């Protein structure tokens, strides 16, 4: 018989054996499907954000140019057009240097379809050619192009029904007429992972002045270290440029960074990369628990088949053939678990994306964003590899038991399958390992849940409940500054007349919506060293803003309509510049600020409590609030309402009110403040939710393994238990014996699991900062949870053992 026929025979026999024990097969396949599915789901997301290469020529040659400001955790990728031109014309390490604006919302209208918002990018003329992107139809943007546009394949399909006549069609983008000259290939979505660009436009003098993203293609033979060394010299141009514009002494400490960009650029990757690594470690533990669980079940099942194995050896079967037979069964279980796990992963990966977004804007990321977790070759290879690995891992224990089986011993035991002491100890060791890993998982879940609770209860300096936020877009409303100021004041009065609304105001920016404006401040009588100088956060607010947000006014007064040279400062600024004294009536000068044309002096009329506006985890920065209504105009486009009811209940009335007062000004965005706060802790919510889920699944698998081992032990020890009870043992004695055995395994597992949890806690703290490190409560939670699960798992086998009839047990023997 050749090898193929033997393998085919082994597979048919393994299938018959699995069909003969459907309960075991279902439990084993589901256990593996949960472990493999969770790993594949998380890997799919990691693949999408971190591994999948851009569909361009030689993506491994691409690098992103970043610049790092002192004290910032990572680089900023936005550059001036002057810096781009300087690097393009003077470098010797790049065969090409391309630039693009970050994807942003643009208004598009044209013949044949209604006006709509789309995601647009302004790119340099060499963008597509130097990336090596080929058009699906038509051509792409060239260096000499001006009023042209290229649309994505998805846009071509969804808006134009794949009509080839799109070429030459005129559309209006941000009030500029352009001609569509081509369509990008289906696979190309742009440079930023997590976004999908709809239209690309050539960058020229009419393009928005936002910063540029720079990407270079290394020349053959040039390493990233060589490129970094040359660009460090060229970066002096940017340092001087920034210093001239901002006069910030820390600018001279900035440095340039080059990072591989073959997988695209991704703020999502920057924000979620480390949390996803933590999740991968958690699902790895879950898979280890699943493999150990199935191994213990197979080992127990193998003990009951030791007689069969003995007969086969006695009839001439080789030990390697027995090992191959057992491994074939293991691999079939693994294959079935993998197929079901891939199905779980398909839905699980999308569930991960939904948890991450939760229908809310992720603060700090380009909008709109989209995460496509379609499986590819990487995911397929990962699934195949993990299926083979798990099949071998959980198959090793029963395979070794089959290899070391002794035919004589089982055959001498009157039909009772024999079991060596070593095998019993090994089975218990598997359960101990499950308990240890489960403790680590439960402890991690407790740690992440506590961290999330801490963030949700941190003092933000305002009340997040019953507040509605909205953003208006007056850019194409046709109002001048004076008309808009009057209309906004009327709008606030009408907002307060809406049933359920207590107060209304305006602000820019909204709380925890990302960085707003900033500037340097000078205070008369305060001498500040140049190296201590820092940007001051600036916000523009209307009267009643602090009342609406619930931020305490500590001294002075609120703004009034007509204030223009007035300012309100937060407590952090007052403590720094006025040494805790009374700042009311003092004057400050904004030397340079985003949004201000020249230095301007303000009188401090009020002081408020510190409130977080950019980062929930960082200390509150020094902040100055300026009047939203000043110089005959309005400097804030966001409205904020405090309600007595659910804020979402008044959304319809708010939209109708805006439509009545500002007929040509749309509401660009409207949301509850509580949702915006939640959007700042996406990673914490993701990890807390999934660690709870994985911890629960791991504990369930450990409970199944413990229950299976105890149930098998009771079944194998019926004769012993009958003898004990015949000699005077009570049901309570038998219960104590079974519970004691279970508790012994759990205590051994805790002895291993607690140090593992402590090590894991320190390891995760390296990846994710601000985790609560000063408490052992999460580890205690994991240990107590496993003890409780152990007693529940042991209850059934102990109850069955206590009900053994001694005479029936002895008569059966």
N, C-alpha and C positions, 0 to 999 in steps of 0.2 A: 504494500500500500504506500503510495507516494505521499509527500508532505501535504500537498493540497487536499487530498482525500482525507487525511487524518484531521486537518484543520476543519474541513467541512463536517466530518463526523463529530468532532468536539463541539462545533457550533450547534448542530442539531440536538445533541445530547444536552448541552447547556440550556438551550431553549426549552426543552421538555422539562428539565428540572425547575426552571424558573416558573413555568406554567403550573407545575405541580404545587408550588407554594406561593399562591397569588398574594397573600397578606405580606409575606416577607418581601416579595418583589416590588409591590406598590410602595411600601415604606422605604426601601432602599432607593428606588428610582426617584421618589419625591425628595428624599434627603439630598441626593446628588443634584437634582434639578434646582433646588433652592441654592445650594452652594455654587454650582456652575453658573446658574442664571445671574446671581448677584455679581459674581466676578466679571462675567461678560458684559453686563449692563454698565458697570463702572468703567471697565476697560473701553467700551464703546465711546463713552464720553471723553475719556482721556485721549483716545485715538483722534476724536474729532477736534479737540482743542489743542493737542500737543504733538501729535505724531503725523497726521495726514499731510502730505506734501502738497504744495500749490500745483495746480495743473499748468505748469509753465516749463520752459526749457531749462534744464540743469538747475533745479531749485536749490541744490546743495551749495551753489556758489553765492546765494543771496545772503546779505547781511542787513540788519536794521541799524540805523544811526540813532543813538540816544544821548541825552545830556542829563547829568545828574547834579541836582542842586544839593549843597551841604545839608545833611539832616534828613533828606528824603529817602524812603526805603527803596525806591527804584527810579530809573531814569524816565525823563519826559521826552517824548518823541516829536515834539512840534518845533519847527525851524522857520526862520524868516526866509523870504525869497532871496535876499542878499546873501545869506549864508549858503543856500543851495547853489547859487551861481558861482560863489567863490570856491566851493568844494569841487563842483563839476569842472571848472576850468583849470584847477591847480593840482589835482590829485594825480598820483601815478600808480595807484593800486586797484582802481576800479575800471573795468572795461565799459561800464555804464553806471550812471547815477540817475535815478528817477525820483520824481516827487509827486505827491498827491495830497489833496486836502482830506481831512477825516470825513467819512460819510456823514451827511447831514440831510435834514428834511428840505426838499425843494418843492415849489409849486409848479405843476405841469398842467397845461391845457392845450387843446388842439382840436382840429377838425375830426369829428367822428367819435370822440370820447369826452366825458365830462372832466372838469378840472379836478385834480386830485393831488395828494401829497405823495412824494416818492423819495427814495434814498438816492442822493446824487453825490458825485465826486468830480472835482476839477483836477485834471492831471496834465503833466507835461507832455510835449509832443512825442517824446521817445518812450512813453510809458508802455504801450503795448508791444512795440517793435523790440525793445530791449528785454522785455520779459519773455518774448517768444510766443505771444498769444496770437492764434490765427482766428480770423472771423468765421462765424457760422455762415453768414452771407454778407455781401458788400465788402467794405474795408473798415479799418479802425483808424483812430486819430493819428494824424501826422503832425510834424513840427510846424508846417505852414498853415494849419487849420485855424479858423477863428470861430465862425458861427455854425458849428456842426455838433452833432451828438451821436453817441453810440449807446445802444440800449442792450440790456441783458437778454439772454435767451428766455428766461422766465417772464420778463416784461413783454417780450415779443409774443409769447404764447398767451399770456393772460389778458393783455390789452389789445393785441392786434391779430389774435387767432392764427399765428404763424403765417400771416399774409406776406408774400415776397414783395408786394407793392409798397411795403413800409419804407423801402429805400427811396430817398428823395422827399419823403413826407415832412411837412413843416409843423413844428410844435413850438409852444412858448414855455420856456423854462425861466422862472424868476423874472418874468416880464421881458425876456430876451428871446427873439425869434431865432430858432436854430433848425438845421436840416439833418434828419437822420441819415447817416451814411453807412451804418453797419450794425451787426448784432454779434455779441461775444459768444464763444462756444458755450454749450450747456453746462460744462463743469466749472467754468470760471465765475467766481462770485465776488472777486475783488481781493484785496490784500489782507483785510481784517477778518479774522475768524470770528464768527458770531454775528456778522452783518452780511446783508445781501444787497449789493448796490444795484439800482434799477437803471441809472443813466450816468454816462461819463461825458464830461464836457472838457474842451481844451482850456488850460489855464492861460489867462491873458490879463491885460490891465483892468478889465471889467469884472474879474473874478473876485469873490469874497477875500478879505484880507486875513482870514484865519491862518494859523500856523500850518506848516507842511509836514507831512510824514516823508522821510527820506529812506530809500532802500538802494543799496549798491550791489553790483555784481562783481565779485572778485575776479581779477585777471588770473589766468591759469598759472599755477605755481606760487601764487601769493597766499600766504596764510592770514588768518584773521588777526594774529598777533602783529604781523608786519603792517597790516592795514591800520590797526589801532595805533601803532607807533607813529605813522605818518599823519593820521587824522588828528592826533593829539597836538601836533605842531600847527596844523591848519586851523584847529579849533580856537586858537588865540584870536582870530578874526571875530568869531562869535562872542567871545568873552568881552572884547572891547566894544562891540556893537551893543550888547546888553547893558554894559556899564554906562555907556553914553545915554541910553534910554531910561535906565532905572536908577542910576547912581547908588546901586546896592553894593556895598563893599564885599559881601559874600559872593558876589558874582565871580570874582577873581579866583575863588576856590572851586568853581564848577569844573567838571571834567566830562569828557566825551567817552561813550561806551559803544562798542559794536557787539551785536548779538546775532547768532545764526537766525535766519528768517526763512529757511526753506519751507517750514510749515506755516508760513504766514505770520501776520502780526496779530496779537490778541491781547486786549485788556482783560478779556474773560480769562485767558490763560494766566495772566499775572495775578488776578484776584482769586482764581479757583484752583490753580495748579497744585499748591501745597495741600489744601483741603482734600482734593481728589486723591493725592498720594496717601493721606491718612485714611480715606475711605477704602482705598485699595488694600491697605494693610488690614482693615477691619473685615472686609469680605474674604481676604486670604485666611484669616482666623476662622471665619464661618465655614469656608471650604475644608479647612483642616478638621474642624469638628464633624462635618458631614462625612468626610473620608474615615475618620476614626469610628464614627457611629456605624457606618456600613461594615467596616472591618470587624468590629466586635460582633455585629449580627452574623456576618459570614463565619466568624470563628466559632460562635455558638452553634450555628447550623452545621459547620464542618465537623464539630464534635459528635453530633448526632449521626453523621455520615461516616464516622470512622470505621464502622463495621463494613460498609460498602467499599471503602478504600482498602481495608485489609484484604477483603476477598479479591479485589482487582489485582493487588500486589501478589497475592498467593497464586493467582492464575497467570502471572507472568507480566503484568503491566509494569513498565519502568517508572521509577520515581519522577523522572523528568516529564513523562507523559502525564502523570497525575498533576504535576505543577502546571503543565500547559492547560490541562482541563480546567483547573480552578481559575487560572488567569483568564481563560476564555470566558468563563462565566462572569468574572469581574469586569472584563472589557465590554461584554454585552450590557451589563448593568450600567456601566459608565456611558456607553453609547446612547442607551435609552435616556439616561439622565441628562446627557448633553443635548439631545434633540429637544427634550421638553424644556431644558434650561435655556436654550436659544429662544424658544417661544416666550419664556418668562422675560428674558433679557430684552426682547424686542419692545415689549410693553414697559418693562422696567426702566429702560433708558429714557423713554419719553416721559415716564413719571418723574425721573430725576430732573429733566428739563422743566417740567411743570412746577416741581417743588422750588427750583431755583428762581423761576420767574414769578410764579404765583399770580400771574396776570398783572404784575406791577412793573414799573420801570426800575431797572437795576441802577442804583445811583452810581455815577462816575463812569458809565459805559456809553459808547456811542449809541444813538437811537436812529432808526429802529435796529434791534438786534434779532438774530435768528440763529438757532443752533440746530444744525442738520446732523442727526446721529444715524444716518443710513449706514448699514454694515458694508465693509469693503474687505479686501484681501487680508489686511491686518487682523480684523476681527475674526475672519474665518480661520486663519492660521492659529490665532489665540485659542479659539474654541476647540479646534482639533488637538492642539498641544495640551490643553487643560483636560480634555477627555482622556487622552492617553496617560497623562500623568496621574490623574485620579484613579483610573483603572488599575494602574500598577501599584500605586500607593496603598489603596485599601485591599488590594489583592495579595500583597506580600505576606500578610499574617496568615491567612488560610492556606496560601501556597506553601509557606514554610512548614505549616502543620502537616500538610499532605506529604511533603518531602520527607519529614522525620517520622512519619507514622510507622508503627510496628505491627505487622499483621497478626502475630501470635496473641498479643495481649487482648485485643477486642474480641477475638474468636473464642477465647477461654472464658469470657464473662457472661455466659448463658444468655446471649442475645442482648446484653446491656452494653451499650456503647461505652467504651472506656475513655477516660480523660486523664491526662497526666497532670501532676501538680504544676509543672511549668506552664502548661496551656492555661490552667485556671488563673495563675498569676498574671500571665500575659493578657488575658481577657480583662482582668481587673485593672491592669496598667493602662489599657486603652480607655476605660471609663475614667480613670484618674486624669488622663491627659485631656479628655473632653471637659471634665470639670474645671481643670486649670485654665484652658482656653476660654471657657464660658465665663469664668470669673473675670478674666481680662476684658472680654467683650462687655459684660455688664458694667464693669467699673468704668470703661471708656464711655458707655452710654450715660452713666450717672455724671461723669465729668462734663460731657458736652451739654447735657440738659441743664446742669447747674450753671454753666457758662452762659447759655442762652438766657436763663432766668435772670442772671445778674445784669446782662445787657438790657433786658426788657424793663428792669426796675431801676436802671441808672437814672440819676437826676439830670434831666436834659435842660432844665431851666425854663421849661414851658410844659403845659399840659397837652398831651397828645390826643385826648379823647374829645369827641364832639367838635372837631374842627374840620372844615372843608377848605381845600386849596384849589385854586384854578389859575390858569395862565391865559391871557388874552394875546392876540396877534394883531396889533393895529398897523402893521407895516404897510398893508395895502388898503387900509380903511378910508384913505382920503382925508383924514383929519390933520390939521396943523396942531402945533403944540398947545396953543391957547384953547382951541376947541376940545382937544382931547382932555386937558386938565379939567375943564368945566364938566365934560361928559362923565369923567371918572368920579367927580364929587357927587354928581346926581346919581350915579350908579350905586355908590356906597349908601346914600340915603334910601334908595329903593331896596337895596339888599336888606337893610335893617327893618324894613316894613314887611318882609316876607314872614309869614307865620312860622314860628319855630326858630328864627334867627335872633340871637341876642345882640351881637355886635359884628361889625365888618370893618376891614381895613385893607391897605395895600402894602406890599413888601417886595423887595428884590435884594437878595434871593430869598426863596422859601427855606424853612428849616431843613437841614440835612439833605439838601438837594445838590451838594457839590460846592466847589469853590466859587465865591462871588468875586467882587472887586477887592483890591487891596492897594495900600499906599504907605508912604513913610510919613511920620508925624513929628513935628517939633513942638515942644512945650516950653514956654518961657520960664527960665529959672532952672530947667532940668538939663544937666550936662550928660550926654550919652556917648560912650565910647563907640567909635565906628564899627568895631567888631561885634558890639552888642546890639546893633541896630537890626530891627526886624520889620517885615511888612506888617501893617495893621489891617485887620479885616474891616471891610466897609459894607454897610447895608443901608438901603433907603426904605424908609417906612412912613406910613401915613398916620394921622392921629388915631388913637384907640388901638394901635397895633399891639402894644404890650398887654392891654386889657383883654384883647381877643385871644392872644396866645396864653395868657395866664402867667406872664413873666413879671415878677414883682418889681415895682418902681420903688427903689430904695431911698431916693432923695430927689428934690427938684420937681419938675413938672413934665408932662407929656408934650408932644409937638402940637402946634395949632396951625390951622390953615393960614398961610401968610409968612410962616417962619422960612427964612432962607439962609441965615448965617448962624443958625442954632444947631447944636449937636447934643446927642445923648451918648454917654459912654457906659461900658459895662464895668463890673467890679474889678475884673482882672486888670484893665487899663488904669483904673483909678489907683489901685494898689501899687502899680509899677511907677507911674509918673508922679503921683501925688502922695506917695508913702502912706496910704491909708487915710489921708486927710480929706477934707471936703472939696471936691472938684467943682462944685456949682459956682458959676460966674467966672471961672478961669477960661483962658483962651488957648486954643490949639491951632496949629497950622498944618494943613496937609501939603507936604512938599511935592509929592508926586503920587498920583493915584490913577488906577485904571478907571477911565470914565471922567476924569477931570482934566481940563486943559492947562491949568496953571496953578501954582500954590494959592491956597485960599484959607483965610482965617475963620474960625467958628467959635462961638461962645457956648460953653457947656451949660445946658439948662436942666439936665437930668442925669441920674445914674440908675441903672437897672442891674438886676442879678445876672450872673453869667449864664449864657445859653449856648448850646452846641448847634453849629450851623453847617459844619463841613464833615467832621468825623466823630462818630459817637464814642470811639474808644480812646481818643486823645484828649488831653487837657484843653479847656476852652481858651481860644486865642484872645488877645486883646482886640476889642471890637469898638468901632464908632458907628453910631446910627445917625443918618442924615435925613432931612425932610424929603419925602417923596414929591411933595408939591413945592417947587421953587423955580424962580426965574421964569415964571409964566408957563411952565410946562409940568410934566409928570415924569418921574424917573423910575417908576415901578410898574410892571405889567402883570403882577401876580396879585390876586385877591385872596383874602383869608377871612373866613366866617366862623364864628362860634355859634353853635346851635343848642337848643334844648332837646332836640330829637336826634335820631340817627342822621349824621350829615349827608349820607347818600339819599335820604328821603327828600331833600330840598334841591337835588341836582336839577330836576326838571324846571322848577321855579327859577333857579339861578340862570339857566340857559335862556329861558323866556325873557327874563329881565334884561340880560345883556342884549338880546335881540331887539328889545323895545327901545333901549337907550342908544346902543351902538349897532345900528343895522348892518353895517359892512365890516364889523370886527368879529371874527370867529373866536370861540373858546377853543384854544389849541389843546388844552389838557385840563382835566378836573379829577380830583381824587381826595380821599380822606387822609388827613395828616397821619393817622395811625398806620395806614398802608405805606406811606412814604417812609416812616420810621422803620417799619419791617423790611422795606426794600434796602435799607442800609446794612442789614444783618443777614443777607441771603445765605452766605456761606455757613454761618452759625446755625441758621434754621435747617439748612440742608443736612449738615453733619449730625445735628441733634436728632432730627427725624429719622435718618437712616441708621444711626447708631442704636436708637431705641428698637427699630425694626430688626436689625441684625442681632442685637443682644437678645431679643425675644426669640428669634429663630434659633440662635445658638443654644439657648437654654432649653428650648423645646427638643432640639436634637439630642442634647445631653440627657434630658429626661427620658427620651425614647431609648437611648443606649443603656441607661441605668435600669430602666424598667425591663428591657429585653434580657439583660444579663441576670437580673434578680429572678425574673420569671423562669428563665432557663435553669438557673441554679435550684430553684424550688422544685421544678419538674425532675431534675436529676437526683435530688436528695429526698424524694418522697419516702423511700425505704428508711433512710436515716431518721427523718422526722417522725415516721411511724414508730420506730424503735424507741426514740426519745420519749414520745408521748406514752408508749406502753410501759416505760420505766418510770413514769410519774411526772414528766414535763407537762406544764400547763400551756394553754394557748398564749398566755402572757409571756411565758418563757420563750416560746417559738417566735412571737412578735419581736421580742427584744433581740433575739438572735439575728433575724432578717434585718431589722432596722439598724442593729449594731454593725452588721456587715456593710450596709449601705453608708452609714455614717463614717465608717472607717475609710471607705474609698473617697468620700467627699472631703474628709479632713486631710487626707493625703493630697487630693487635688487642690485644696486651699493652700496647703503648704507650698505647692509649686506655683499656684495661680496668683497669690498675693505678691510675691517678689516680681513675677512677670508683669502684673498690673502696675506696680511701682516703677519698674523700668519703662514700661510703655507710657506712663504718665510723663516721665521726664523726657522721653524721646519725642512725644507729640508736642510738648511745650517748646521744643526747639523749632518745630515747624510752624506752630500756631501760638502766637504770643498772647498774653493776657488771660491764659487759662487759669482757673483757681488752683493754686499749688499748695495752699496752706491748710488743706483739710484732707482727712482720710475718709471722709463720708462716702465718696463714690466707691472706694474699695470696700468699705464696710457694707455698702448697699449690695455690691456684687456678691460678697461672701454670704450675707444673710439670704439673698435671693436664691443662691444655689442650695443652701441648706433647706430652705422651704421647698424648692423644687424636688430635692432628694426625698424628703418625707412624702411628698405627693406621689412620686414615682414608686416608692417602696410600699405604699399602702396596699395596692392590689396584690402583689406577690406575698406580702406578710399576711394579709387576710386569708389568702388561699392556703398558705402553709398552716395557719392556726386551725383551719377547718379539716385538716387531714384526719381521716378515720384510721387509727392504728391497725385494726384488724384487716380492714380493706387493703391498706398499704402492704401489710405482710402477706396477705393472701395473694395479692397481685404479683409479688416477688416470687 
